[in-house]
Amino acid sequence: MKKILLLSDTHSYIDDAVLKYVKQADEVWHAGDIGNLKVTDAIKALKPLRGVYGNIDDEKARLEFPLDNRFMCEGVDVWITHIGGYPNKYNVRIREMIKENPPRIFISGHSHILKVMPDKKLNLIHMNPGAVGKQGFHNVRTMLRFTIDGKKIDNLEVIEFPS
């Protein structure tokens, strides 16, 4: 079993409150718009990190992180990308790829809007953890955490912080 912490849109911001949850996870996944790599360095100093770069990220982030990150966690196929859309409104760049070979979990960031929803046509779960950074229009900073045990995705929890 793995305890996953999912975050996005840090926009160069990380604090002790977020790092407290990082310490409790087995792995941390970042869905892009990292900002300063000090954010991901702080996470990597504590736990394994998987991530992607977002549209605000510079060349350093783009050298360290891919545009798309597809991998297996336990028995679950996971795809992370920053600008991916959501069920019935997938981004044009990935729309055909996701239909041809859907993952079990599809993760995107970018919107700063927390969203977890099934795609019944493709038999996947879409997750967007919202934004945990302080830059943007959101009033509440959010992250997600959950467990993956074999092929079972469970114990989903929303973590909120005031902006």
Stockholm file with secondary structure:
# STOCKHOLM 1.0

chainA/1-163         MKKILLLSDTHSYIDDAVLKYVKQADEVWHAGDIGNLKVTDAIKALKPLRGVYGNIDDEKARLEFPLDNRFMCEGVDVWITHIGGYPNKYNVRIREMIKENPPRIFISGHSHILKVMPDKKLNLIHMNPGAVGKQGFHNVRTMLRFTIDGKKIDNLEVIEFPS
#=GR chainA/1-163 SS CEEEEEECCCTTCCCHHHHHHHHHCSEEEECSCCCSTHHHHHHHTTSCEEECCCTTCCHHHHHHSCSEEEEEETTEEEEEESSCEETTEECTTTHHHHHHSCCSEEECCSSCCEEEEEETTTTEEEEEECCCSSCSSCSEEEEEEEEEETTEEEEEEEEEEEC
#=GC SS_cons         CEEEEEECCCTTCCCHHHHHHHHHCSEEEECSCCCSTHHHHHHHTTSCEEECCCTTCCHHHHHHSCSEEEEEETTEEEEEESSCEETTEECTTTHHHHHHSCCSEEECCSSCCEEEEEETTTTEEEEEECCCSSCSSCSEEEEEEEEEETTEEEEEEEEEEEC
//
